[in-house]
Amino acid sequence: MSKRIVITGMATINPLGDDVQQYYENLLAGKSGVKKWESLDLENCENKVGGDLGDYDTQAALERIKDGIGEAKFKRVRKLFRSATFSSRTAVLTAQNAWLDAGLEGSDIDPYMTMVVVGGHNLNSKYIFKMSKQYQEEPEYLDPLSSVEAIDNNVPALISEVLQVNGPCYTVGGACASGNLALRDAFRDIRSGEVERALVSGAAFDVSEPDIQASVIINSVVMDPELNANPETACRPFDMKRNGFVYSHGSAALVVESLESAKARGAKIYAEVLAVRANANANHLPMPGSEHQAWVMRKVMEDAGIRPEQVEYANCHATGTPSGDIQEFAALKSVFGDHIKNMKINAPKSMLGHTCWASPLVETIGGIMQMNNNRLHPTINVDEQDPEIDADVCADGPVDWEVNYMLKNSFGFGGLNCCSLIKKWEE
């Protein structure tokens, strides 16, 4: 079980870009991807802002990789896109781009030794809402393939078809921890020898109007009128005026494989996955618990054989909710003690909004780019830092900082916690 696991491919589509370098540069620039929703009708909802990619041109994105995948495959994928949902199309695009980035397109690999695991659930909520309304109006005019396209398992199935891989293929659902839970499954299956590599996808949650209104009812999203009027200021992790989280579209994919596999084909390596751990609060309500978050942080370092004082940076879950940020920081302080003063932490959601099930992977990609460039992005909208969060949250702009070990936190509704420990690559 000492097999080393590395990341060799990365891709994302999110409110800050659909190119990894562009995404990183926008993070460093402190650019907000939050705006007023245009693809959703929220006239009667108190929350009106989010990371809206409803107008994202997936066909144009497919055209851009035509040369990389070849004419025949391009036509095949274009045909699949005719009936595919928004979540499926963006997941396929990020999967294919990560596959290209890893140098696996056209390579001679055993397709049965490659798995596809998608983090997420309720992926096609807006599409199902649309079909439900269509059923009420005229049942005969439902989309012909809606019984296939609407269900979550169609996303990994499409990815496996596009990439032509035959290993294990399924979804893992754990709310906002889903992406890390998918990485955990891939990590374990590669270590056990069941597979050599995995395409780990964080699929976009195609959020619907009722999803957002349900979050309004439990006071978990931004409802402050001033913040809704100024969308770029709405998501405020660590700030005294934080008012809730901000829904956003986003998708990401990683190619994860054994070091032996990566070296055998001369692949470039972005980072090494040292460990991934998960636990639960034993409470189904959306109430974060610092004790359980601290336990999983400790265990992921124990698994990796890393001492807390070796970790220089934590890429926080930090959604901008009043209780969530405090609980996460209490857990960090419990685990790292006085060393928290020697660390940097930041909150990518301050710019991205909350890309939901995909957020652990979207943010891991940003974290790896920061680690490999030794330059951390700012946490924006921290006008008055909460005095209980007494750490350097990179509130004053980008920071030059050498990072060898990154803790990536993800905590989902239902008390579902999952953390990964990522190391800068070295032989």
C-alpha positions as CSV (number, residue, x, y, z in Angstrom):
1,M,0.0,0.0,0.0
2,S,3.0,2.3,-0.4
3,K,2.3,3.0,-4.1
4,R,2.7,6.7,-4.8
5,I,-0.2,8.6,-6.5
6,V,0.3,11.6,-8.7
7,I,-1.8,14.1,-10.7
8,T,-0.9,14.3,-14.4
9,G,-3.8,16.1,-15.9
10,M,-6.0,19.1,-14.9
11,A,-8.9,21.0,-16.5
12,T,-11.8,23.2,-15.3
13,I,-14.7,25.3,-16.5
14,N,-15.7,27.8,-13.8
15,P,-16.7,31.5,-13.4
16,L,-13.0,32.6,-13.6
17,G,-12.2,30.8,-16.8
18,D,-12.1,27.5,-18.8
19,D,-8.3,27.4,-19.1
20,V,-6.2,26.5,-16.0
21,Q,-3.6,29.2,-16.5
22,Q,-6.3,31.8,-17.1
23,Y,-8.1,30.6,-14.0
24,Y,-5.0,30.9,-11.9
25,E,-4.2,34.4,-13.2
26,N,-7.8,35.6,-12.4
27,L,-7.4,34.2,-8.9
28,L,-4.2,36.1,-8.4
29,A,-5.9,39.3,-9.7
30,G,-8.6,39.0,-7.2
31,K,-11.3,38.9,-9.9
32,S,-14.8,38.0,-8.9
33,G,-16.8,35.6,-11.1
34,V,-20.1,36.4,-9.3
35,K,-22.8,38.3,-11.0
36,K,-26.6,38.5,-11.1
37,W,-28.2,35.3,-12.4
38,E,-29.3,35.6,-16.0
39,S,-30.0,31.9,-16.8
40,L,-32.4,31.6,-13.8
41,D,-35.6,33.5,-13.1
42,L,-35.1,34.7,-9.5
43,E,-37.5,37.6,-9.6
44,N,-39.3,36.3,-6.5
45,C,-36.3,35.1,-4.7
46,E,-34.3,37.1,-2.1
47,N,-31.0,35.7,-3.5
48,K,-30.2,36.9,-7.0
49,V,-26.4,36.4,-7.4
50,G,-24.2,33.6,-8.4
51,G,-21.5,32.3,-10.7
52,D,-23.7,31.9,-13.7
53,L,-22.4,29.9,-16.7
54,G,-25.8,29.2,-18.2
55,D,-24.7,30.9,-21.4
56,Y,-21.4,29.0,-21.7
57,D,-20.9,27.9,-25.3
58,T,-20.0,24.2,-25.0
59,Q,-20.0,23.8,-28.8
60,A,-17.4,26.5,-29.2
61,A,-15.3,24.8,-26.4
62,L,-15.5,21.5,-28.3
63,E,-14.4,23.2,-31.5
64,R,-11.3,24.5,-29.7
65,I,-10.1,21.0,-29.0
66,K,-11.0,19.5,-32.4
67,D,-7.3,19.3,-33.6
68,G,-6.4,17.5,-30.4
69,I,-9.0,14.8,-30.6
70,G,-9.3,14.4,-34.4
71,E,-12.2,14.8,-36.8
72,A,-13.8,11.4,-36.2
73,K,-14.0,11.8,-32.4
74,F,-15.1,15.5,-32.7
75,K,-18.1,14.4,-34.8
76,R,-18.9,11.6,-32.3
77,V,-18.8,14.0,-29.3
78,R,-20.7,16.7,-31.2
79,K,-23.5,14.2,-31.8
80,L,-23.6,13.2,-28.1
81,F,-23.9,16.9,-27.2
82,R,-27.1,17.2,-29.1
83,S,-29.1,15.6,-26.3
84,A,-26.7,15.9,-23.4
85,T,-27.5,18.1,-20.4
86,F,-25.4,21.1,-19.4
87,S,-23.8,19.2,-16.6
88,S,-22.9,16.3,-18.9
89,R,-21.5,18.5,-21.6
90,T,-19.2,20.5,-19.2
91,A,-18.1,17.3,-17.5
92,V,-17.2,15.7,-20.8
93,L,-15.3,18.8,-21.8
94,T,-13.3,19.0,-18.6
95,A,-12.6,15.2,-18.7
96,Q,-11.4,15.4,-22.3
97,N,-9.2,18.4,-21.6
98,A,-7.6,16.8,-18.6
99,W,-7.1,13.6,-20.7
100,L,-5.3,15.7,-23.4
101,D,-3.3,17.6,-20.7
102,A,-2.1,14.2,-19.3
103,G,-1.0,13.1,-22.7
104,L,-3.4,10.1,-22.8
105,E,-5.2,10.9,-26.0
106,G,-4.4,8.1,-28.4
107,S,-2.1,6.4,-26.0
108,D,-1.8,2.6,-25.7
109,I,-3.2,1.9,-22.2
110,D,-5.3,-1.0,-20.9
111,P,-8.8,0.5,-20.9
112,Y,-9.9,-1.9,-18.1
113,M,-7.3,-0.4,-15.8
114,T,-8.7,3.1,-16.0
115,M,-11.7,4.2,-13.9
116,V,-14.1,7.1,-14.1
117,V,-15.5,8.5,-10.9
118,V,-17.7,11.6,-10.8
119,G,-18.2,13.6,-7.6
120,G,-21.7,14.9,-7.4
121,H,-25.4,14.2,-7.3
122,N,-28.7,15.9,-8.3
123,L,-26.6,17.1,-11.2
124,N,-29.4,17.8,-13.6
125,S,-31.7,19.6,-11.3
126,K,-32.6,22.5,-13.6
127,Y,-33.2,20.0,-16.5
128,I,-35.4,17.9,-14.4
129,F,-37.3,21.0,-13.2
130,K,-37.8,21.9,-16.9
131,M,-39.0,18.4,-17.8
132,S,-41.4,18.5,-14.9
133,K,-43.0,21.7,-16.1
134,Q,-43.1,20.3,-19.6
135,Y,-45.0,17.2,-18.3
136,Q,-47.6,19.5,-16.6
137,E,-48.1,21.4,-19.9
138,E,-47.8,18.6,-22.5
139,P,-46.4,15.2,-21.5
140,E,-45.9,14.0,-25.1
141,Y,-43.3,16.8,-25.6
142,L,-40.8,15.6,-23.0
143,D,-37.2,15.3,-24.5
144,P,-37.1,11.9,-26.2
145,L,-34.0,10.8,-24.2
146,S,-34.9,12.5,-20.9
147,S,-35.1,9.2,-19.1
148,V,-31.4,8.6,-19.9
149,E,-30.0,12.2,-19.9
150,A,-31.6,13.2,-16.6
151,I,-30.0,10.7,-14.3
152,D,-26.7,11.2,-12.6
153,N,-25.1,8.0,-13.9
154,N,-25.3,9.3,-17.4
155,V,-22.4,11.7,-16.7
156,P,-19.7,9.0,-15.9
157,A,-21.2,6.8,-18.6
158,L,-20.7,9.6,-21.2
159,I,-17.2,10.3,-20.0
160,S,-16.2,6.6,-20.3
161,E,-17.7,6.5,-23.8
162,V,-15.8,9.6,-25.0
163,L,-12.5,8.4,-23.5
164,Q,-13.1,4.8,-24.4
165,V,-12.2,3.4,-21.0
166,N,-13.7,0.3,-19.4
167,G,-12.7,0.3,-15.7
168,P,-15.1,1.1,-12.8
169,C,-17.4,3.9,-13.6
170,Y,-19.8,5.6,-11.2
171,T,-20.8,8.7,-9.2
172,V,-20.0,9.5,-5.5
173,G,-22.3,11.9,-3.7
174,G,-21.4,13.8,-0.6
175,A,-22.8,17.3,-1.1
176,C,-19.9,19.9,-1.1
177,A,-17.4,17.2,-0.2
178,S,-18.2,15.1,-3.3
179,G,-15.2,16.1,-5.4
180,N,-12.8,15.1,-2.6
181,L,-14.7,11.8,-1.9
182,A,-14.3,11.0,-5.6
183,L,-10.6,11.6,-5.3
184,R,-10.6,9.4,-2.2
185,D,-12.1,6.5,-4.2
186,A,-9.6,6.9,-7.0
187,F,-6.7,7.1,-4.6
188,R,-7.7,3.9,-2.8
189,D,-8.4,1.9,-6.0
190,I,-5.0,2.9,-7.5
191,R,-3.2,2.1,-4.3
192,S,-4.9,-1.3,-4.1
193,G,-3.8,-2.1,-7.7
194,E,-7.4,-2.5,-9.0
195,V,-6.7,0.2,-11.5
196,E,-3.6,2.2,-12.7
197,R,-5.3,5.5,-13.3
198,A,-8.5,7.4,-12.8
199,L,-10.4,10.3,-14.4
200,V,-11.8,12.1,-11.4
201,S,-14.6,14.5,-12.3
202,G,-16.3,17.2,-10.3
203,A,-19.5,17.7,-12.4
204,A,-21.4,20.9,-12.4
205,F,-24.5,21.2,-10.3
206,D,-27.1,22.6,-12.7
207,V,-28.9,24.4,-10.0
208,S,-32.6,25.3,-10.4
209,E,-34.7,28.1,-9.0
210,P,-36.3,25.9,-6.3
211,D,-32.9,24.8,-5.1
212,I,-31.9,28.4,-4.5
213,Q,-35.3,29.3,-2.9
214,A,-35.0,26.3,-0.6
215,S,-31.6,27.7,0.5
216,V,-33.2,31.1,1.1
217,I,-35.7,29.5,3.5
218,I,-33.0,28.1,5.7
219,N,-30.9,31.3,5.5
220,S,-27.8,29.7,4.0
221,V,-27.3,32.0,1.0
222,V,-26.7,35.7,0.6
223,M,-29.9,37.7,1.1
224,D,-28.6,41.1,2.1
225,P,-30.0,43.6,-0.4
226,E,-26.8,45.6,-0.6
227,L,-24.7,42.5,-1.4
228,N,-27.3,41.3,-4.0
229,A,-27.1,44.7,-5.6
230,N,-23.2,44.4,-5.8
231,P,-22.7,40.8,-6.8
232,E,-18.8,40.9,-6.8
233,T,-19.0,41.7,-3.0
234,A,-21.5,39.1,-2.1
235,C,-19.3,36.2,-1.1
236,R,-17.3,37.3,2.0
237,P,-15.4,34.4,3.8
238,F,-13.8,35.5,7.0
239,D,-15.4,39.0,6.9
240,M,-17.7,40.3,9.7
241,K,-20.4,41.0,7.1
242,R,-20.5,37.5,5.6
243,N,-24.1,36.7,4.9
244,G,-24.2,33.2,3.3
245,F,-22.8,31.3,0.4
246,V,-23.3,32.0,-3.3
247,Y,-24.3,29.2,-5.8
248,S,-22.0,28.9,-8.8
249,H,-21.6,26.7,-11.8
250,G,-18.3,24.9,-12.2
251,S,-16.7,21.7,-13.4
252,A,-13.3,20.2,-13.0
253,A,-11.3,17.0,-13.8
254,L,-8.1,15.5,-12.6
255,V,-6.1,12.6,-14.1
256,V,-4.7,10.7,-11.2
257,E,-2.4,7.7,-11.6
258,S,0.3,5.6,-10.1
259,L,3.8,7.1,-10.2
260,E,4.9,4.0,-12.1
261,S,2.3,4.6,-14.8
262,A,3.2,8.2,-15.1
263,K,6.9,7.6,-15.3
264,A,6.5,4.8,-17.8
265,R,4.9,7.1,-20.3
266,G,7.0,10.2,-19.5
267,A,4.1,12.2,-18.2
268,K,4.5,15.6,-16.6
269,I,3.5,15.6,-13.0
270,Y,1.7,18.4,-11.3
271,A,1.6,17.2,-7.7
272,E,1.4,14.1,-5.5
273,V,-1.7,13.0,-3.5
274,L,-0.4,11.9,-0.1
275,A,-3.7,11.0,1.5
276,V,-7.5,11.6,1.5
277,R,-9.7,11.1,4.6
278,A,-13.4,11.3,5.3
279,N,-15.8,11.2,8.2
280,A,-19.2,12.4,9.3
281,N,-20.7,14.6,12.0
282,A,-23.6,12.1,12.7
283,N,-26.0,15.0,12.2
284,H,-27.9,15.3,8.9
285,L,-28.6,19.1,9.4
286,P,-26.4,21.6,7.7
287,M,-24.5,22.4,10.9
288,P,-20.7,22.2,10.6
289,G,-18.9,20.7,13.5
290,S,-15.3,21.7,14.3
291,E,-14.5,18.6,16.4
292,H,-15.2,16.2,13.5
293,Q,-13.5,18.5,11.0
294,A,-10.4,18.6,13.2
295,W,-10.4,14.7,13.4
296,V,-10.3,14.3,9.7
297,M,-7.6,16.9,9.3
298,R,-5.4,15.1,11.8
299,K,-6.0,11.7,10.2
300,V,-5.2,12.8,6.7
301,M,-1.8,14.1,8.0
302,E,-1.2,10.9,10.1
303,D,-2.0,8.8,7.0
304,A,0.6,10.8,5.1
305,G,3.2,10.7,7.8
306,I,3.3,14.5,7.9
307,R,3.5,16.6,11.1
308,P,1.2,19.7,11.3
309,E,4.1,22.0,11.5
310,Q,5.2,20.9,8.0
311,V,2.0,22.2,6.4
312,E,2.5,25.7,5.1
313,Y,-1.0,26.3,3.5
314,A,-4.6,25.4,3.9
315,N,-7.0,25.9,1.0
316,C,-10.1,26.4,3.0
317,H,-13.7,25.3,2.4
318,A,-14.7,28.8,3.7
319,T,-18.2,29.4,2.1
320,G,-18.9,32.7,3.8
321,T,-21.6,31.5,6.1
322,P,-21.6,33.0,9.6
323,S,-21.1,29.6,11.4
324,G,-19.2,27.7,8.8
325,D,-16.2,29.9,8.6
326,I,-15.9,30.0,12.4
327,Q,-16.2,26.2,12.8
328,E,-13.6,25.5,10.1
329,F,-11.1,28.0,11.7
330,A,-11.7,26.5,15.1
331,A,-10.8,23.1,13.6
332,L,-7.7,24.5,12.0
333,K,-6.6,26.1,15.2
334,S,-7.3,22.9,17.2
335,V,-5.1,20.9,14.7
336,F,-2.3,23.4,14.1
337,G,-2.1,25.2,17.4
338,D,0.4,28.0,17.4
339,H,1.7,26.9,14.0
340,I,-1.4,28.6,12.5
341,K,0.5,31.8,12.8
342,N,3.2,30.4,10.5
343,M,0.7,29.3,7.8
344,K,-1.3,31.0,5.2
345,I,-5.0,30.3,4.5
346,N,-7.3,31.6,1.8
347,A,-10.8,31.2,0.4
348,P,-11.2,30.7,-3.3
349,K,-15.0,30.9,-3.0
350,S,-14.6,34.6,-2.3
351,M,-14.1,34.9,-6.1
352,L,-15.6,31.7,-7.5
353,G,-18.7,31.5,-5.4
354,H,-19.6,28.0,-4.3
355,T,-19.2,25.5,-7.2
356,C,-20.9,23.0,-5.0
357,W,-20.2,19.3,-5.6
358,A,-17.3,20.2,-7.9
359,S,-15.8,22.8,-5.5
360,P,-13.1,20.5,-3.9
361,L,-11.6,19.7,-7.4
362,V,-12.1,23.2,-8.9
363,E,-10.3,24.6,-5.8
364,T,-7.6,21.8,-5.7
365,I,-6.6,22.8,-9.2
366,G,-6.3,26.5,-8.1
367,G,-4.4,25.3,-5.0
368,I,-1.9,23.2,-7.1
369,M,-1.2,26.2,-9.3
370,Q,-0.5,28.3,-6.3
371,M,1.7,25.7,-4.8
372,N,3.7,25.2,-8.0
373,N,4.2,29.0,-8.5
374,N,4.8,29.7,-4.8
375,R,2.3,32.5,-5.0
376,L,-1.1,32.5,-3.2
377,H,-4.2,34.3,-4.4
378,P,-6.0,36.8,-2.1
379,T,-9.2,36.3,-0.2
380,I,-11.3,39.2,-1.5
381,N,-14.1,41.1,0.3
382,V,-12.4,41.0,3.7
383,D,-13.1,44.6,4.7
384,E,-13.3,43.8,8.4
385,Q,-11.8,40.4,9.3
386,D,-13.6,38.5,12.0
387,P,-11.3,38.8,15.1
388,E,-12.1,35.1,15.9
389,I,-10.3,34.2,12.7
390,D,-6.8,35.3,13.8
391,A,-4.7,34.1,11.0
392,D,-3.3,35.4,7.7
393,V,-6.1,34.9,5.2
394,C,-4.3,36.7,2.4
395,A,-6.7,39.6,2.6
396,D,-4.3,42.3,1.3
397,G,-3.6,40.8,-2.1
398,P,-1.5,37.9,-3.6
399,V,1.3,36.6,-1.4
400,D,4.6,35.1,-2.3
401,W,4.8,31.9,-0.2
402,E,6.6,28.7,-0.6
403,V,4.3,25.7,-0.3
404,N,5.3,22.1,-0.2
405,Y,2.2,20.7,1.5
406,M,-1.4,21.8,0.9
407,L,-4.4,20.8,3.0
408,K,-7.6,21.0,1.0
409,N,-10.7,21.1,3.1
410,S,-14.2,20.2,2.0
411,F,-17.3,20.0,4.2
412,G,-20.7,19.1,2.9
413,F,-24.3,19.6,4.0
414,G,-25.3,16.6,6.2
415,G,-22.0,16.8,8.1
416,L,-20.0,15.0,5.4
417,N,-16.3,15.9,5.7
418,C,-13.4,15.1,3.4
419,C,-9.9,16.5,3.3
420,S,-6.9,15.8,1.1
421,L,-3.2,16.4,1.6
422,I,-1.4,17.4,-1.6
423,K,2.4,17.6,-1.9
424,K,4.5,19.6,-4.4
425,W,6.0,17.1,-6.8
426,E,9.6,16.0,-6.3
427,E,11.3,12.7,-7.1
